[in-house]
Amino acid sequence: MIANILQFSRNGRKVLLAFVVTQIVYAVMVMVTLPHLVGLSGGLEPFDLMPFGYDAEYAARFLGSLGAEGRNYYLTRQIPLDLLYPGLFAFSYASIWLWLLSKSSEQYHWLQAGALLAVVAGACDYVENAFIATMLTGFPDISSSTVFLGNLFTVAKSMTTTLFFISLIILAGYVGVQKLRSRKT
């Protein structure tokens, strides 16, 4: 996958297109499906929006408050979108990372590994989705280990995503400073 991303990331227009498609899917989730789930649950946040995690009590309360209609909506509307998003996220943001890195006047090949943070975040999101789907279909009989593992991958997704964006901002700043310095000389 990384070899494909390396090749793809050389074309800034393609990278921009991948970013736009990713943001469209994200916008639909953030502006449509996730707010609808919050409404159906009486104001409780869906698992996807719990960056610091949740426990078995919260999971049971949230799933119960959704009702059968809400659990079905989560499973048939949010989860399908969230099966598209992690791959798009991993691909587009790893491409952005590598594209930015290619603009640096100094090529530190070990920095290419930073693109893997986006891939790891996407992988964690896929595993999180599998556990959420298991909870949705198994409710009310969900095991504490299912909730624990779902929570673990929710937090891991949040942490790797945050670390990636912090790193991306630092990389963008570094490349920007390099470009400004090169214009002065």
N, C-alpha and C positions, 0 to 999 in steps of 0.2 A: 504493500500500500504506500509506504513512504517513497519508494522509487517513482510511483505514479504521481504522487503529490509533488515530488521534486521536479519532474518534467512539467507538470501542469503549472506550477508556481512561477515559471519563467515568463508567463504571459499575463501581464497585469490586467488586461481586459477580462480574461477568463477568471482570474481570481476575484475580480469585482463582481462578475456575474454569479459566481458561486456564493459570494457573500450576500448578494441581494436575494437570491433564492432562499438561503438560510434565514435571512431576516423576515421574509414573507411568512414562512412557516412559523417562526417564533412569534411574529405579530398576531397571527391567527390564534395561537395558543394563549398568549398573554391578554389579548383583547376580546376573545370570544369564549373558548372552551374553559379556561381556568376560572374566569370570573363567573361563568355559568355554574360551575361546580361549587364555588364559594356561595353563590346564591342558593343552590339546592341544599347545601349543608347547613344553612342558617348562619353563615359567616365563618365557618371553620375553613382553614387553609388546606388545600389538597397536598398530598405527600410531596409532589414536585416542588412546592413552594416552601418547604420546611428545611432551609439550609443547615440548621442546627439539629435537625432530626426530630424524632417523635418516639413515643413509647407505646406499649401495647394498649394502655388505657386510651390514649389519644386515638390510635388507629381504630379501636372498636367504636369509640364515640363518633369519629368522623364517618366511618362506613355506615354506622347505624343511622346517623342524621341524614346521610345521602338518600337513604331509602332505596328500594329496588330500581326505581327510575334513574336516580342519580348514579348508582353503581353501574347500570347499563350504559348511561351516557359516558361515564369515565372510560369504560371498557371499549365502547364502540366509536367514540369521537376523540377523546383526548389521547388514549393510548395509540391509535393509528397515526396521529400526527406526531406523537412522541416516539414512534418507530422510525419516522423519516428524519426527525430533527437531529438525533445524536450523530448519525452518519454525515449529515450535511454540516453540522457543527465541526466535527473532527476534520473533515476534508477542507472546508473553507477556511477555518482558522489556522490549521497547519499550513495551508497554502499561503495565507497572509503572512504568517511567521517567516516562512522561507522566502517569500517575495521581499519582505522588508530586509531580511538578512542579506539577500543578494544585492541590495542597494548600499550596503555597508562598504566602505573603502578597505576595510580589513576583513578578511575572510577567516573567521574562526569556525572551522568545520564542526567542532564539538558543540557549538551553539545550535546546530541543526537539531540536536536532541530536544531542544525546547518545543519543537513541533509535536513531539510525542505527548506532551501534556494535554494538548487538545484531543489527541487520539485516546488517551487514558480517560479523560473526562467523558468522551462519547461512549466508551466501553462501559464505564460505570453507570451511565444513564441507561444503557440497554439492560444491564443487569437489574438496576432499580426498577425499570418497567416490568421486567419478568416477575419480580416479587410483588409489585403493585397489582398486576393482573392476577396473580395467585391469591392475593388478599381479596380482591374484588369478586372473584368467582367462588372463593371458599367461604366467604362471610355467611354466617356468624362463626363458623368453625375454622378460625385461623390460629395457627400455633404461634407461640411466643418466639420460636426460632425464626419463623417466616418474617415476623415483624422486625425482629432484631437484625436479620440480614438485609431486609429492605431498607431499614433505617441506616445501616452501615454503608450501603451503596449510595443512599441519598446524600449522606454527609461526605463520603468520598468524592462523589460527583461535584458537590459544592466546593470542597476544598481544592480539588484539582482545577476546577474552572476558575476560581479566584486566583490561585497561584499562576495559572496561565495568563489571565488578564493583567495581573501585576507585572509579570515578566514581559508581556507584549508592550505595555506602556513604557517600561524601562528600555526595551529594544528600540521602540519608535523614537524615544527621546535621544538615545545614543546615536541612532542613524541620522536624526534631524540635526543634532549638534555637529556631527561629521560633515554633513552637507553645508551647513552654515560656515564652518571653518574653511572648507575647501573653496567656497565662493570668495572668501576674504583674501585668499592667497593667489 
